[in-house]
Amino acid sequence: MNDGFRKIMLVDDHAIVREGYRSIFQKQPRLRIVAEAGDGDEAYRLFKETSPDLVIMDLTMPGVSGIEGIRRIRQWDHDARVLVFTMHQNAAFALQAIRAGARGYITKMSPPEALVHAVFDVLDGKIALSPDIDHELALSRIVDETVAADILTAREFEVLRMLLAERTTEEIATMLYLSPKTVANLRYLIKNKLGVNSDIELVRLALRQGILVSPAMP
């Protein structure tokens, strides 16, 4: 804490969205934005430089996603507080974000006051979930099919996300600081865990579970 305010870092690839954050938090004298990032890689670097009290993190961004960004930040600082604020109204993404270390998950369909309330909850050491995500998590428990979010690690889920976005093995290796051989092994392990034998089966499973909205996912 510094002079009575808490330091916030915003992570979202859309500048206009970050501007919206700022307009909300300017009304909160106890909060101060100290850094902004456009992807998970930049978020990790700026976190180490600024040591914010809370990171508000989007999930889908060019390059390194929010889930991988959360994982890296929490590896650097196990006590780091991260609140996800995203368009993904899906239990799979919520489970993976929480598994990576997020302390809250609020969807962008929520009203601004819900985001502010969640910020203070996470700063106070509580878990914050928007009602729609709480509902989705409850529904996910009654699915018969093997759920990717339940059995994949955060790193495996990130590789799956990149595979679904049609990234090559070399691109994934570069973005995640892995060897191409490690990525190839992870690709095999993911398919084995999910019980699929081909890329098309993987895409179909991802569509059923809401991980992939359409085959043309950016």
KOLRO-690139 format. One line per 8 residues: number of its first residue (from 1); for each residue x, y, z of N, C-alpha, C. Coordinates in steps of 0.001 Angstrom, whole numbers, m for minus. Example, Ala and Ser with C-alpha at 12.3 -4.5 7.8 and 13.67 -1.06 7.14 Angstrom:
2
1) 13190 m5690 7800 12300 m4500 7800 13200 m3300 7800  12850 m2250 7080 13670 m1060 7140 12900 30 7870
***
This chain:
218
1) 852 m1188 0 0 0 0 887 1236 0  491 2304 m767 1265 3526 m855 361 4726 m632  629 5485 488 m133 6698 768 m1638 6456 754  m2061 5286 1176 m3481 5003 1283 m4137 4485 28  m3413 4382 m1096 m4044 3864 m2310 m3439 2516 m2690  m4183 1778 m3496 m3722 478 m3971 m3395 585 m5456  m2283 m43 m5839 m1797 52 m7211 m2452 m1013 m8099  m2947 m567 m9244 m3651 m1444 m10179 m2913 m1474 m11514
9) m2791 m2679 m12111 m2297 m2806 m13474 m3424 m3340 m14357  m3639 m2706 m15513 m4661 m3112 m16458 m4026 m3883 m17606  m4613 m5014 m17973 m4093 m5813 m19078 m5239 m6123 m20034  m5224 m5461 m21182 m6237 m5660 m22221 m5656 m5128 m23519  m5854 m5846 m24621 m5237 m5418 m25874 m5982 m4275 m26556  m7149 m3885 m26035 m7903 m2780 m26623 m7740 m1514 m25781  m7131 m493 m26382 m6888 756 m25664 m8185 1398 m25193  m9252 1267 m25982 m10520 1893 m25605 m11127 1214 m24377
17) m10868 m83 m24230 m11343 m798 m23034 m10566 m325 m21811  m9248 m173 m21961 m8443 326 m20838 m8872 1742 m20453  m9253 2537 m21431 m9757 3881 m21135 m11029 3803 m20313  m11875 2804 m20635 m13088 2605 m19850 m12775 2222 m18414  m11750 1361 m18233 m11299 1031 m16874 m10917 2295 m16115  m10117 3125 m16778 m9608 4328 m16108 m10752 5231 m15662  m11770 5386 m16505 m12896 6255 m16139 m13633 5713 m14918  m13669 4377 m14794 m14326 3767 m13628 m13491 3983 m12372
25) m12185 3731 m12474 m11343 3768 m11287 m10936 5173 m10863  m11085 6152 m11755 m10816 7534 m11369 m11781 8010 m10289  m12926 7334 m10209 m13931 7679 m9197 m13646 7005 m7859  m12584 6204 m7825 m12220 5473 m6611 m10900 6016 m6067  m10944 6905 m5081 m9710 7534 m4598 m8711 6564 m3984  m9166 5378 m3610 m8259 4396 m2995 m7495 3573 m4027  m7834 3755 m5316 m7201 2978 m6373 m6421 3888 m7316  m5273 3411 m7777 m4485 4172 m8740 m3897 3216 m9784
33) m4114 3536 m11054 m3559 2736 m12147 m2091 3119 m12339  m1209 2120 m12235 231 2391 m12324 867 1783 m13568  140 908 m14286 709 278 m15480 m412 m270 m16343  m139 m344 m17661 m1076 m923 m18613 m300 m1803 m19589  m903 m2944 m19945 m245 m3864 m20874 m1262 m4364 m21896  m739 m4786 m23059 m1603 m5242 m24134 m1603 m6737 m24358  m743 m7482 m23632 m749 m8944 m23718 m79 m9523 m22476  m115 m10845 m22363 401 m11506 m21171 1900 m11340 m20993
41) 2635 m11284 m22086 4084 m11137 m22012 4460 m9773 m21441  3822 m8723 m21967 4074 m7369 m21467 3598 m7231 m20021  2491 m7889 m19697 1978 m7844 m18329 2997 m8415 m17339  3606 m9517 m17707 4614 m10142 m16844 5795 m9206 m16623  6266 m8567 m17703 7413 m7651 m17591 7058 m6446 m16719  5887 m5845 m16943 5504 m4657 m16179 5172 m4990 m14729  4678 m6202 m14497 4415 m6605 m13110 5706 m6587 m12302  6771 m7112 m12882 8058 m7147 m12183 8595 m5738 m11949
49) 8276 m4808 m12848 8774 m3437 m12717 7974 m2601 m11718  6657 m2821 m11657 5793 m1924 m10883 5213 m2530 m9608  5238 m3849 m9471 4709 m4547 m8284 3318 m4055 m7887  2338 m4161 m8767 989 m3700 m8424 345 m4566 m7347  m622 m3987 m6640 m1372 m4740 m5638 m2401 m5663 m6288  m2827 m5291 m7503 m3835 m6090 m8206 m3640 m5944 m9707  m3781 m7062 m10420 m3764 m7068 m11883 m5173 m7397 m12373  m5715 m6551 m13244 m6988 m6847 m13899 m6652 m7333 m15295
57) m6966 m8586 m15583 m6443 m9273 m16762 m7555 m9761 m17695  m7453 m9377 m18978 m8289 m9997 m20003 m7672 m11354 m20335  m8405 m12198 m21056 m7879 m13520 m21387 m7439 m13644 m22836  m8274 m13225 m23780 m7956 m13394 m25197 m7256 m12148 m25719  m5957 m12299 m25994 m5148 m11201 m26499 m4172 m11749 m27527  m3691 m10910 m28435 m2676 m11386 m29378 m1444 m11882 m28633  m805 m12890 m29172 398 m13406 m28514 53 m14195 m27272  742 m13889 m26184 554 m14608 m24923 m779 m14218 m24301
65) m1605 m15209 m24010 m2940 m14948 m23474 m2904 m14604 m21992  m4082 m14248 m21485 m4185 m13920 m20079 m3891 m15089 m19165  m4304 m16294 m19538 m4064 m17464 m18689 m2565 m17705 m18528  m1831 m17631 m19623 m383 m17789 m19535 238 m16625 m18775  m299 m15417 m18965 192 m14260 m18210 3 m14434 m16717  m1168 m14946 m16326 m1434 m15209 m14903 m443 m16232 m14366  m230 m17295 m15123 676 m18355 m14681 2081 m17811 m14433  2572 m16980 m15363 3918 m16428 m15220 4021 m15478 m14026
73) 3014 m14617 m13884 3021 m13667 m12768 2997 m14397 m11434  2167 m15425 m11334 2067 m16170 m10081 3315 m17002 m9805  4016 m17403 m10852 5300 m18074 m10642 6319 m17097 m10073  6281 m15863 m10550 7205 m14830 m10068 6856 m14411 m8642  5555 m14222 m8374 5090 m13778 m7067 3857 m14598 m6696  4073 m15576 m5833 2988 m16493 m5470 1821 m15776 m4800  2067 m14595 m4221 1012 m13854 m3538 319 m12837 m4443  697 m12792 m5711 102 m11824 m6634 m1413 m12019 m6711
81) m2140 m10909 m6740 m3597 m10953 m6865 m3982 m10568 m8294  m4709 m11475 m8949 m5144 m11243 m10329 m6652 m11436 m10416  m7309 m10451 m11023 m8749 m10514 m11270 m8969 m10550 m12774  m9622 m11591 m13258 m9922 m11701 m14689 m11185 m10908 m14994  m11118 m10103 m16066 m12277 m9366 m16564 m12331 m9624 m18060  m13271 m10435 m18507 m13227 m10986 m19856 m14615 m11153 m20454  m14640 m11326 m21770 m15893 m11614 m22467 m16280 m13086 m22371  m15346 m13964 m21967 m15586 m15407 m21982 m16518 m15837 m20842
89) m17747 m16116 m21212 m18749 m16568 m20244 m18791 m18093 m20291  m17657 m18686 m19941 m17478 m20117 m20160 m16732 m20733 m18987  m17242 m21854 m18488 m16642 m22487 m17315 m15210 m22940 m17572  m14916 m23366 m18806 m13571 m23856 m19114 m12527 m22777 m18886  m12801 m21576 m19373 m11846 m20481 m19203 m11756 m20063 m17732  m12882 m20046 m17042 m12864 m19677 m15626 m12048 m20677 m14807  m12252 m21967 m15058 m11515 m22996 m14333 m10013 m22880 m14573  m9630 m22645 m15833 m8215 m22549 m16143 m7593 m21275 m15576
97) m8334 m20188 m15595 m7822 m18942 m15015 m7593 m19095 m13513  m8545 m19722 m12846 m8417 m19946 m11400 m7284 m20923 m11114  m7177 m21961 m11942 m6087 m22928 m11774 m4728 m22256 m11967  m4661 m21286 m12886 m3407 m20568 m13129 m3070 m19620 m11990  m4079 m19274 m11172 m3803 m18424 m10012 m4683 m17210 m9856  m5664 m17023 m10739 m6567 m15881 m10606 m7402 m16006 m9333  m7684 m14854 m8716 m8484 m14836 m7491 m9908 m14369 m7742  m10211 m14050 m8997 m11561 m13625 m9334 m11795 m13712 m10823
105) m13065 m13810 m11211 m13425 m13931 m12617 m14748 m13214 m12821  m14697 m12081 m13523 m15883 m11272 m13788 m16033 m11125 m15300  m17233 m11326 m15803 m17436 m11184 m17241 m17751 m9726 m17581  m17479 m9375 m18830 m17699 m8002 m19282 m19170 m7676 m19476  m20041 m8664 m19303 m21476 m8398 m19306 m21924 m7836 m17954  m21042 m7881 m16961 m21377 m7401 m15619 m21381 m5873 m15588  m22174 m5268 m14717 m22183 m3803 m14597 m20882 m3299 m13979  m20512 m2037 m14224 m19255 m1483 m13700 m19099 m1631 m12190
113) m20206 m1491 m11465 m20109 m1593 m10015 m19702 m3000 m9576  m20050 m4000 m10383 m19651 m5373 m10058 m18143 m5527 m10170  m17542 m4881 m11168 m16086 m4917 m11317 m15412 m4235 m10137  m15901 m3072 m9756 m15312 m2345 m8624 m15425 m3167 m7351  m16599 m3751 m7132 m16803 m4574 m5931 m15839 m5755 m5937  m15649 m6374 m7106 m14740 m7515 m7210 m13303 m7104 m6937  m12909 m5928 m7402 m11554 m5418 m7155 m11280 m5350 m5658  m12192 m4764 m4914 m11973 m4626 m3471 m12059 m5977 m2755
121) m12907 m6882 m3267 m12972 m8221 m2676 m11629 m8942 m2823  m11070 m8924 m4035 m9803 m9614 m4272 m8676 m8949 m3479  m8675 m7628 m3411 m7671 m6929 m2603 m7770 m7308 m1129  m8980 m7642 m693 m9202 m8051 707 m8962 m9542 923  m8493 m10241 m127 m8181 m11652 20 m9331 m12600 m245  m10425 m12097 m794 m11585 m12934 m1088 m11557 m13405 m2541  m12392 m14407 m2830 m12604 m14871 m4198 m13820 m14139 m4760  m13719 m13669 m6005 m14823 m12932 m6624 m15231 m13595 m7930
129) m16498 m13984 m8035 m17040 m14575 m9259 m18335 m13858 m9607  m18514 m13504 m10888 m19785 m12916 m11291 m20845 m14015 m11298  m22122 m13672 m11079 m23175 m14693 m10979 m23269 m15603 m12197  m23044 m15054 m13406 m23157 m15894 m14600 m22078 m16971 m14625  m20877 m16636 m14167 m19790 m17613 m14134 m20021 m18634 m13021  m20527 m18185 m11902 m20868 m19110 m10815 m21852 m20171 m11337  m22827 m19732 m12127 m23826 m20632 m12711 m23182 m21600 m13707  m22301 m21074 m14572 m21638 m21919 m15567 m20756 m22979 m14910
137) m20071 m22600 m13852 m19230 m23563 m13145 m20076 m24685 m12537  m21234 m24336 m12024 m22129 m25354 m11461 m22621 m26300 m12552  m22995 m25762 m13711 m23474 m26594 m14817 m22381 m27516 m15341  m21142 m27040 m15331 m20049 m27840 m15892 m19819 m29131 m15119  m20279 m29188 m13889 m20066 m30369 m13062 m20962 m31549 m13453  m21999 m31289 m14305 m22925 m32374 m14643 m22736 m32863 m16077  m21646 m32444 m16730 m21374 m32880 m18104 m20731 m34267 m18082  m21203 m35168 m18952 m20663 m36528 m19003 m19303 m36589 m19701
145) m19103 m35759 m20713 m17883 m35789 m21509 m16684 m35313 m20690  m15503 m35845 m21008 m14283 m35373 m20377 m14097 m33888 m20663  m14012 m33089 m19623 m13940 m31634 m19771 m12479 m31217 m19804  m12106 m30523 m20873 m10705 m30131 m21052 m10189 m29326 m19874  m11009 m28404 m19381 m10560 m27531 m18301 m10285 m28290 m17014  m10927 m29447 m16850 m10741 m30225 m15626 m9415 m30985 m15605  m8949 m31418 m16765 m7807 m32338 m16773 m6537 m31772 m17387  m6636 m30606 m18040 m5436 m29999 m18613 m4833 m28995 m17641
153) m3513 m28944 m17605 m2841 m27905 m16819 m3006 m26573 m17534  m2662 m25473 m16837 m2754 m24145 m17454 m1865 m24065 m18692  m666 m24649 m18631 224 m24634 m19785 m363 m25442 m20946  m930 m26611 m20649 m1547 m27434 m21694 m2752 m26729 m22313  m3529 m26050 m21486 m4697 m25331 m21994 m4268 m24192 m22905  m3167 m23530 m22567 m2649 m22458 m23411 m2184 m23010 m24756  m1506 m24143 m24747 m1094 m24769 m26003 m2326 m25174 m26820  m3344 m25721 m26157 m4584 m26070 m26850 m5200 m24839 m27496
161) m5264 m23746 m26770 m5826 m22505 m27311 m5082 m22071 m28559  m3741 m22174 m28521 m2938 m21766 m29670 m3098 m22721 m30848  m3219 m24008 m30556 m3463 m24973 m31626 m4795 m24692 m32323  m5803 m24369 m31531 m7114 m24064 m32090 m7091 m22773 m32909  m6171 m21881 m32573 m5997 m20648 m33336 m5083 m20846 m34540  m4740 m22133 m34809 m3936 m22532 m35971 m2512 m21987 m35932  m1967 m21857 m34724 m553 m21519 m34591 292 m22743 m34914  1438 m22539 m35535 2331 m23656 m35832 3103 m24050 m34580
169) 3692 m25234 m34626 4522 m25694 m33509 5636 m24696 m33221  6260 m24182 m34266 7365 m23225 m34093 6872 m21922 m33470  5703 m21439 m33892 5152 m20204 m33322 4849 m20389 m31837  4240 m21509 m31500 3907 m21777 m30095 5180 m21870 m29267  6180 m22553 m29789 7450 m22700 m29076 8079 m21340 m28800  8061 m20457 m29784 8650 m19127 m29616 7887 m18312 m28583  6570 m18332 m28648 5741 m17511 m27757 5793 m17986 m26313  5961 m19294 m26113 5944 m19846 m24752 7344 m20201 m24233
177) 8363 m19838 m25006 9749 m20112 m24603 9971 m21601 m24356  9474 m22413 m25300 9637 m23857 m25238 10356 m24330 m26494  10840 m25563 m26458 11424 m26140 m27665 10289 m26705 m28524  10473 m26753 m29855 9455 m27368 m30715 9137 m28802 m30302  10157 m29539 m29833 9928 m30919 m29402 8981 m30955 m28200  9160 m30028 m27251 8278 m29970 m26083 6849 m29669 m26505  6682 m28749 m27451 5348 m28411 m27939 4705 m29624 m28615  5481 m30334 m29421 4962 m31532 m30083 4529 m32576 m29056
185) 5319 m32737 m27995 4969 m33680 m26931 3679 m33251 m26218  3551 m31941 m25979 2353 m31422 m25326 1121 m31641 m26200  1292 m31461 m27502 183 m31677 m28426 m302 m33124 m28338  627 m34060 m28306 274 m35479 m28179 m407 m35736 m26829  145 m35173 m25763 m397 m35387 m24420 m1814 m34840 m24300  m2050 m33666 m24886 m3380 m33056 m24845 m4408 m33967 m25509  m4091 m34450 m26692 m5012 m35339 m27404 m5252 m36620 m26605  m4190 m37149 m26023 m4311 m38376 m25243 m5208 m38166 m24026
193) m5013 m37057 m23319 m5830 m36763 m22142 m7307 m36589 m22509  m7549 m35967 m23662 m8927 m35682 m24055 m9575 m36825 m24825  m8796 m37856 m25124 m9345 m39023 m25791 m9710 m38788 m27245  m8938 m37925 m27932 m9185 m37679 m29359 m7967 m38132 m30153  m8201 m38483 m31416 m7127 m39038 m32234 m6679 m38127 m33372  m7440 m37069 m33624 m7109 m36210 m34757 m7386 m34753 m34425  m6859 m33863 m35270 m7089 m32429 m35077 m8568 m32081 m35228  m9259 m32716 m36154 m10678 m32410 m36352 m11500 m32831 m35140
201) m11157 m33964 m34518 m11848 m34382 m33295 m11576 m33369 m32171  m10357 m32843 m32130 m9996 m31846 m31123 m10831 m30578 m31307  m10991 m30152 m32552 m11796 m28965 m32850 m13259 m29197 m32464  m13773 m30364 m32784 m15167 m30658 m32443 m15394 m30643 m30933  m14460 m31226 m30186 m14569 m31209 m28731 m14524 m29779 m28203  m13622 m28978 m28770 m13492 m27586 m28335 m14760 m26787 m28631  m15394 m27065 m29761 m16659 m26403 m30092 m17761 m26809 m29118  m17844 m28091 m28800 m18877 m28574 m27869 m18716 m27953 m26491
209) m17473 m27771 m26067 m17217 m27278 m24714 m17058 m25764 m24652  m17251 m25091 m25784 m17217 m23634 m25777 m15836 m23032 m25715  m14788 m23859 m25879 m13421 m23339 m25881 m13143 m22623 m27195  m13737 m23143 m28257 m13617 m22556 m29594 m15018 m22113 m30018  m15184 m20817 m30242 m16503 m20298 m30611 m16844 m20659 m32035  m15842 m20591 m32930 m16038 m20972 m34325 m14694 m21378 m34881  m14662 m22122 m35991 m13387 m22523 m36572 m12520 m21349 m36976  m13090 m20165 m37076 m12322 m18988 m37492 m11915 m18151 m36306
217) m11803 m18747 m35124 m11410 m18004 m33930 m10100 m17288 m34160  m9998 m15980 m33833 m8748 m15257 m34036 m7677 m15706 m33075
***
